[in-house]
Amino acid sequence: MAASAADVRSALSIQTPSTSTSTSQKKQAAQPARKPEGISRELYSLIGPSAPSITAQLARPRLKQKPNLGGGGKVRWERRAFKNIARTDSLEFYHWVKAATDPNSEYPFAKYNIQPTTWTYSQDEYNRLLQDKDWTKEETDYLFSIVQEYDIRWYVIHDRYAYPGSVERSMEDLKDRYYGVCRKLTRDRPWTGDDASKAQLMASLQFDKDREVTRKKYINSLENRTPEHIAEEEALYIEIKRLEQNERKFKRDREDLLRLLAGIDSGLPDIVEDEGIAGLTIDVKKKKTTKGNAMDVDSPATPSAISAPSPAIKRPPAIKNPGSDAMHCIIRTDPATTATKAAHQPAYLRSYKLPIPKAAIAPKVTQALAELGISLSRLVMPTRENCRLLEELVDATTALIDHKRIADKLDFDIRIAKTRLEMTQSQDLDGDADADGETTNGDNVDVDETADADAEGDDGRATSVVSSRSTGARSRKHSRRSMSISSVDTSANTVRGVTKRQKRG
């Protein structure tokens, strides 16, 4: 058995080229992929070596970045002496500044030293405007000086105020005297600015001493309340809210009752809500829905809940000028005399107020107007005169159709009455014919009796009518046939009787 090349290489321990290549590929594949820059280790372990669809461009975090204080280089500081221009004693102070700062520059914090307005007055102004029986001029001067010294800090002023020989002054007394003098000086002196700035300054100098005293007393009373007083106030507050809700409930029930009695909610168009009812009730549209804060109340409301109706506002009547109204085609209508909610009539188009006939005869009216070439649904020029003419035409057409309907009904009734009369007359003739036939066929009846019966006229006809009514009603066809037969028989019997009498004679 011949050995192959693979067996020889295996015996000599020689690696094949394919084996070495596959081994190197395995080693290269076994090496782990390197983590890219700009991505954390936890994120890379989640997404793996697969590259994202969009390349992440992440900047490296600067966790220990030093703040840049400017300058870039080193800054030199110096200790210099300075004077504050807000002081008047020329006292020098020292502070550290940059060496590059101008030594002759002004102290930067001096701009915050804002002094209040200094109010001064002359002896003449004090005598004319500022005299007060409770304040002397010396004490007033002392007050203005201490106010200027402590920059209108009233708690400090009240604490430092000590004028010899004066009564004890409260803070409200000091404020009232100071602002009162300032207001009088501002009002009396000429003003160079505009009125708005002067009014603004006067408003800033306004002080109500009584209101301030009352306010502080109320605050002190609130601070000095006992727990029993606080509980009593809370109970009173809840009781007031309950009474207010009872009042609202009483008004709502009373309004519903009045609307029910007046029939306003019935839906009838002729019923108008009166202003007297509306004045004593609450407007339903303005009710506040307070379901969350509502309280259960069962006690009746007090009679004071009924409020009197508010008086109606009388507006001045408009000036009417007939000439101007005619020139501008203005037509005025007199307002309603009754003060109701429906008295005000809003603006509308005349075409919306065109007359509409009744639903029963509307097709006939439309057809009648269409024969005249007039459209009821559309008016080309709906002026006041055209609308009036169309309304008159519709009313006339409606009346004509009503009269025609009545005339047709009367005509129909007349024809029915004539037909019934003809039937009655035909039945009377049938009865006469039957009576004549029975008399002629009798053996003891002569021609003279027949002639006498004919001469009686209406009496005989009346008798025949009675006899015919007693015999009963017959049909029209049968009555005609019997009438013809009886007439023929009567004529034949009459001729036969006359012939026999002539022969006897």
Secondary structure as GFF3:
##gff-version 3
##sequence-region A 1 505
A	DSSP	alpha_helix	5	11	.	.	.	ID=ss1
A	DSSP	alpha_helix	17	30	.	.	.	ID=ss2
A	DSSP	alpha_helix	41	47	.	.	.	ID=ss3
A	DSSP	beta_strand	77	83	.	.	.	ID=ss4
A	DSSP	beta_strand	92	98	.	.	.	ID=ss5
A	DSSP	three_ten_helix	108	112	.	.	.	ID=ss6
A	DSSP	alpha_helix	123	125	.	.	.	ID=ss7
A	DSSP	pi_helix	126	130	.	.	.	ID=ss8
A	DSSP	alpha_helix	137	149	.	.	.	ID=ss9
A	DSSP	alpha_helix	154	160	.	.	.	ID=ss10
A	DSSP	alpha_helix	171	188	.	.	.	ID=ss11
A	DSSP	alpha_helix	195	204	.	.	.	ID=ss12
A	DSSP	alpha_helix	209	223	.	.	.	ID=ss13
A	DSSP	alpha_helix	227	262	.	.	.	ID=ss14
A	DSSP	three_ten_helix	264	266	.	.	.	ID=ss15
A	DSSP	alpha_helix	275	279	.	.	.	ID=ss16
A	DSSP	three_ten_helix	284	286	.	.	.	ID=ss17
A	DSSP	three_ten_helix	303	305	.	.	.	ID=ss18
A	DSSP	alpha_helix	322	327	.	.	.	ID=ss19
A	DSSP	three_ten_helix	341	343	.	.	.	ID=ss20
A	DSSP	three_ten_helix	350	353	.	.	.	ID=ss21
A	DSSP	alpha_helix	362	371	.	.	.	ID=ss22
A	DSSP	alpha_helix	384	441	.	.	.	ID=ss23
A	DSSP	alpha_helix	447	456	.	.	.	ID=ss24
A	DSSP	alpha_helix	458	471	.	.	.	ID=ss25
A	DSSP	alpha_helix	476	504	.	.	.	ID=ss26
###
